[in-house]
Structures are given as C-alpha cells and as structure tokens.
Amino acid sequence: MKIPKSILFVTFGCLALLGIAVSFRSNPASTSTNQVQVIDEVPFSIEPLNPVPEVRHWDEGDRTFYYFNWGVQMSGGYSLRFEGLQDKTIRIKALRPKPGEMAIQVITYPKLMLSLPRGDYKYQITDENNRPLDSIFKPGYTPLRLSIYVPDGEGIRPRTVLRDPSIYTEEKSKIVIALDALFEQVEMLDFMEHEITVEKVTESPETVTVTMSPSYQQLDGDHQTQLAQLITQTVQANADSVQAVEIVTAQIFNGQL
C-alpha cells in the first residue's frame, strides 16, 4: 500500500514545473471568449490530477459546463485548446508534442473546462492537422468509479475518482484502491510530507482494519482525528455494506515493520 516517494515527487513536481495553479473553489475564475468561458480551475468535486480520460457535462443556473480530460500523459507538450463554437458544436484542438520536439519529461494531465450558455451541445476533437480524434476521451476499459473523502479547509467533502482496473495486478480490493486514490490527492500533501502511508488493510465481514505507518502517531490530535475520518468515510463509501473501521499503527521490531 505504500506509494513510492518518486511517484509523489514526480506528480507534485509536475505541478511546480508547469506552474499549474490548482484551486478547489466551487466558483472558479474564468476568461471570456464570446459567451464561452474557458475555466481555469476545476470544481472541488473533480479530481485535479485525473488519470482516466473522460468528458463530463452539467447545468448550473443559466450555464452548461463541459469538462474534457485527456488522462495522464508521460511528458509535456500535450494540451487541449478551445477553437470555437459553431452550430452548437464545441470545437477542440488536441495538441501533441511534434516529432523531434523537446518535451519536458514530467507527468501531465491535460484538461479543458468550458462554461457555455445553457443548452445541448456536441463536441468535435481534431489534431493540429484537423484530423478527427473521436476516441481520445474514451478509455478502452470500464473505469472503476470510487468515492473518497478529501480535506476541504476545516471540513471534509466527497469526491468521485476514476481508476483503470487493469493496472491493479495484485488483485487489490475496491477499498484498497480507494485508499490508494485518497493518498494521491493534492489535498493530502501535508500528510504525505510526514511520510504517513497505509501499510495494510485487513477486511472481514464485520470490520475493516487499516494499519498505518508509525508516523501516524506523530500527528497532532486534530490532524490525526481528521485523517481517521477521511480513512473511515472512504472505506465505508466503498465497502459492500456498512462496516466498522479500526485504525491501528504498525509496530516496529528491530528497526523493521
């Protein structure tokens, strides 16, 4: 269950190197382009570093919102560019690194979010040569849909995340995958900086026991309580039935867990 530090540093280093500003306000800032606004920040309910391609749309008041996500890419140079709106069709250009072009070697998550006058829309995706790219937002698998609970200021809020089931070759349970996803959220950075990880999850029909790294005990009371709530609510949201959750700390014997 440990998340390698190298992955964490690459993920968050990616944000720093590319200057991606991530905010979790419910009313994000935007820039206007002829009644269509390109939204700079995704809502709290959407995972900022979403590795699974998808399209979402919803209505709020007199506006319709579209969220396009290209999934995880292994370098820079990928982007989604709004090209215009014509006959109720959203036109988007999907740009890739050009052959021979130097691209920064960091993990990126190209996305685009739009606010439009309320209505029904289609969308059209093309590459830089205007060739159709109809499938880039359609993963070749059925994603796992998980509910996790994430810190939001002084409180806790739910978030739905998607995961590729094919990458979990260790036969992980849905609860374990959800806890992995919880510790991959940018809001969990404070806990990860303390090297707090989930060491083991033991499931029984009545109780789920979550064994934390010894550093869990080094948290102050408020943060330990908050982390316990995040873990408990995430476990219960992904269990087949409501179960008791027990959180224990791994013991160290002769310098080893």
C-alpha positions as CSV (number, residue, x, y, z in Angstrom):
1,M,0.0,0.0,0.0
2,K,3.0,2.4,0.2
3,I,3.1,5.0,-2.5
4,P,6.7,5.4,-3.8
5,K,8.1,8.8,-3.0
6,S,9.4,9.0,-6.5
7,I,5.9,9.0,-7.9
8,L,4.7,11.6,-5.4
9,F,7.7,13.9,-6.2
10,V,7.1,13.5,-10.0
11,T,3.4,14.2,-9.6
12,F,3.8,17.3,-7.4
13,G,7.0,18.4,-9.2
14,C,4.9,18.3,-12.4
15,L,2.6,20.9,-10.9
16,A,5.5,23.1,-9.8
17,L,7.4,22.9,-13.0
18,L,4.5,23.6,-15.3
19,G,3.1,26.3,-13.0
20,I,-0.3,24.7,-12.8
21,A,-2.4,26.6,-10.3
22,V,-4.9,24.2,-8.6
23,S,-7.8,25.6,-6.7
24,F,-10.8,24.0,-5.2
25,R,-13.3,26.7,-5.0
26,S,-16.8,26.0,-6.2
27,N,-16.9,29.1,-8.3
28,P,-13.7,29.1,-10.3
29,A,-12.2,32.1,-12.2
30,S,-12.6,32.2,-15.9
31,T,-11.7,34.2,-19.0
32,S,-14.5,35.1,-21.5
33,T,-14.4,34.3,-25.2
34,N,-17.7,35.3,-26.9
35,Q,-20.2,33.9,-24.4
36,V,-18.0,30.8,-23.9
37,Q,-15.7,30.9,-20.9
38,V,-12.6,28.8,-20.5
39,I,-12.5,27.8,-16.9
40,D,-9.0,27.9,-15.3
41,E,-9.8,25.7,-12.3
42,V,-11.9,22.6,-11.9
43,P,-14.5,22.3,-9.2
44,F,-13.7,20.5,-5.9
45,S,-15.8,17.5,-7.0
46,I,-13.4,16.7,-9.9
47,E,-10.0,15.2,-9.2
48,P,-7.4,17.7,-10.3
49,L,-4.9,15.0,-11.4
50,N,-7.4,12.7,-13.1
51,P,-5.5,9.9,-14.8
52,V,-8.6,8.5,-16.7
53,P,-9.8,10.2,-19.9
54,E,-13.4,11.3,-19.7
55,V,-16.0,14.0,-20.6
56,R,-18.5,15.4,-18.0
57,H,-21.2,18.0,-18.5
58,W,-23.8,19.5,-16.2
59,D,-26.1,22.5,-15.8
60,E,-25.9,25.2,-13.2
61,G,-28.3,28.1,-13.4
62,D,-28.3,29.5,-16.9
63,R,-24.9,27.9,-17.8
64,T,-23.8,24.5,-19.1
65,F,-20.4,23.2,-18.1
66,Y,-18.2,20.8,-20.0
67,Y,-15.1,19.2,-18.6
68,F,-12.7,17.4,-21.0
69,N,-9.9,15.3,-19.6
70,W,-7.2,13.6,-21.8
71,G,-5.9,11.4,-18.9
72,V,-2.4,11.0,-17.8
73,Q,0.4,11.8,-20.3
74,M,4.1,10.9,-19.7
75,S,5.5,14.2,-20.9
76,G,4.8,17.8,-21.5
77,G,3.6,19.1,-24.9
78,Y,0.0,17.8,-24.7
79,S,-2.8,20.3,-24.5
80,L,-6.5,20.8,-25.3
81,R,-7.3,24.1,-26.9
82,F,-10.8,25.6,-27.4
83,E,-11.2,26.6,-31.1
84,G,-14.7,27.9,-31.1
85,L,-18.4,27.1,-31.0
86,Q,-20.3,26.6,-34.2
87,D,-23.9,25.3,-34.7
88,K,-24.0,24.0,-31.1
89,T,-20.8,22.1,-31.7
90,I,-17.8,22.7,-29.4
91,R,-14.6,22.6,-31.4
92,I,-11.4,21.5,-29.6
93,K,-7.9,21.0,-30.8
94,A,-5.8,18.2,-29.2
95,L,-2.1,19.0,-29.5
96,R,0.7,16.5,-29.0
97,P,4.5,17.0,-29.0
98,K,5.8,17.2,-32.5
99,P,8.2,14.6,-33.8
100,G,11.7,15.6,-32.6
101,E,10.4,18.3,-30.4
102,M,11.9,18.5,-26.9
103,A,9.2,18.0,-24.3
104,I,9.6,18.3,-20.6
105,Q,9.8,14.8,-19.0
106,V,7.1,15.1,-16.3
107,I,3.7,13.5,-15.9
108,T,1.0,15.9,-17.1
109,Y,-2.9,15.9,-17.0
110,P,-4.1,17.9,-20.0
111,K,-7.7,19.1,-19.4
112,L,-10.1,21.8,-20.6
113,M,-13.2,23.1,-18.9
114,L,-15.8,25.4,-20.5
115,S,-18.8,27.3,-19.4
116,L,-21.4,28.0,-22.1
117,P,-25.0,29.4,-22.3
118,R,-27.3,26.7,-21.1
119,G,-28.2,24.2,-23.8
120,D,-27.5,20.9,-25.6
121,Y,-24.1,20.6,-27.3
122,K,-22.0,18.3,-29.3
123,Y,-18.2,18.4,-29.5
124,Q,-15.6,17.8,-32.2
125,I,-12.0,17.0,-31.5
126,T,-9.3,17.3,-34.1
127,D,-5.5,17.2,-34.1
128,E,-3.2,20.0,-35.4
129,N,-3.8,18.8,-39.0
130,N,-7.6,18.9,-38.5
131,R,-7.9,15.1,-38.5
132,P,-10.7,13.8,-36.2
133,L,-9.7,12.4,-32.8
134,D,-13.0,11.0,-31.7
135,S,-11.7,8.4,-29.2
136,I,-9.2,10.3,-27.0
137,F,-11.7,10.8,-24.2
138,K,-12.9,7.2,-24.4
139,P,-10.7,4.8,-22.4
140,G,-10.6,1.2,-23.8
141,Y,-11.9,-0.2,-20.4
142,T,-14.7,0.4,-18.0
143,P,-13.2,2.6,-15.3
144,L,-13.6,1.9,-11.6
145,R,-15.7,4.6,-10.0
146,L,-14.7,5.3,-6.4
147,S,-15.9,7.6,-3.7
148,I,-13.3,9.2,-1.5
149,Y,-13.4,11.9,1.2
150,V,-10.9,14.7,1.0
151,P,-9.9,17.7,3.2
152,D,-11.5,21.0,2.3
153,G,-10.4,23.7,4.6
154,E,-11.6,22.8,8.0
155,G,-14.1,20.2,6.7
156,I,-14.3,17.1,4.6
157,R,-16.0,16.7,1.3
158,P,-16.6,13.7,-1.1
159,R,-15.1,13.3,-4.5
160,T,-15.7,10.7,-7.2
161,V,-12.5,9.4,-8.8
162,L,-11.9,7.1,-11.7
163,R,-9.2,4.4,-12.0
164,D,-8.0,2.0,-14.7
165,P,-8.7,-1.5,-13.3
166,S,-6.1,-3.2,-15.5
167,I,-3.2,-1.6,-13.7
168,Y,-4.0,-3.3,-10.4
169,T,-2.3,-6.6,-11.0
170,E,-2.1,-7.5,-7.3
171,E,-5.9,-8.3,-7.0
172,K,-6.4,-5.3,-4.8
173,S,-9.9,-4.8,-3.3
174,K,-12.0,-1.8,-4.1
175,I,-11.4,-0.5,-0.6
176,V,-7.6,-0.7,-1.0
177,I,-7.7,1.0,-4.4
178,A,-9.9,3.8,-2.9
179,L,-7.3,4.4,-0.1
180,D,-4.5,4.4,-2.7
181,A,-6.5,7.1,-4.6
182,L,-7.1,9.1,-1.3
183,F,-3.4,9.4,-0.7
184,E,-2.9,10.5,-4.3
185,Q,-5.0,13.7,-3.9
186,V,-3.1,17.0,-3.8
187,E,-5.0,17.9,-0.6
188,M,-3.2,15.1,1.2
189,L,0.3,16.5,0.6
190,D,0.6,17.6,4.3
191,F,0.1,14.0,5.4
192,M,2.5,12.6,2.8
193,E,5.2,15.1,3.8
194,H,5.1,13.4,7.2
195,E,5.6,10.0,5.3
196,I,2.2,8.8,6.5
197,T,1.0,5.8,4.5
198,V,-1.4,2.9,4.7
199,E,0.7,-0.2,5.4
200,K,-2.0,-2.9,5.2
201,V,-5.8,-3.4,5.0
202,T,-7.4,-6.4,6.6
203,E,-11.1,-7.0,5.6
204,S,-13.6,-9.2,7.4
205,P,-17.4,-9.3,7.1
206,E,-17.7,-7.1,10.2
207,T,-14.6,-4.9,10.4
208,V,-12.0,-3.3,8.1
209,T,-8.7,-2.9,9.9
210,V,-6.4,-0.2,8.4
211,T,-2.8,-0.4,9.6
212,M,-1.0,2.9,9.3
213,S,2.7,3.7,9.2
214,P,4.3,4.5,12.6
215,S,4.4,8.2,11.6
216,Y,0.7,8.3,12.1
217,Q,1.2,8.5,15.8
218,Q,3.3,11.7,15.3
219,L,0.4,13.7,14.1
220,D,-1.2,16.2,16.5
221,G,-4.6,15.3,17.8
222,D,-6.6,17.4,15.3
223,H,-4.8,16.1,12.2
224,Q,-4.9,12.5,13.5
225,T,-8.7,12.9,14.0
226,Q,-9.1,14.3,10.5
227,L,-7.1,11.6,8.9
228,A,-9.1,8.9,10.8
229,Q,-12.3,10.5,9.5
230,L,-11.0,10.6,5.9
231,I,-10.0,6.9,6.0
232,T,-13.2,5.8,7.8
233,Q,-15.5,7.6,5.4
234,T,-13.6,6.4,2.3
235,V,-13.6,2.8,3.5
236,Q,-17.3,2.8,4.3
237,A,-18.2,4.5,1.0
238,N,-16.5,1.7,-1.0
239,A,-17.5,-1.3,1.2
240,D,-20.2,-3.6,0.0
241,S,-22.0,-3.0,3.3
242,V,-21.6,-0.6,6.2
243,Q,-18.7,-1.9,8.3
244,A,-16.8,-0.8,11.4
245,V,-13.4,0.7,10.6
246,E,-10.5,0.1,13.0
247,I,-7.3,2.2,12.6
248,V,-4.1,0.8,14.1
249,T,-0.4,1.7,13.9
250,A,2.2,-0.7,12.6
251,Q,4.7,-1.8,15.2
252,I,8.5,-1.6,14.6
253,F,10.6,-4.6,15.6
254,N,14.4,-4.4,15.4
255,G,14.1,-1.4,13.1
256,Q,11.6,-3.1,10.8
257,L,7.9,-3.1,10.5
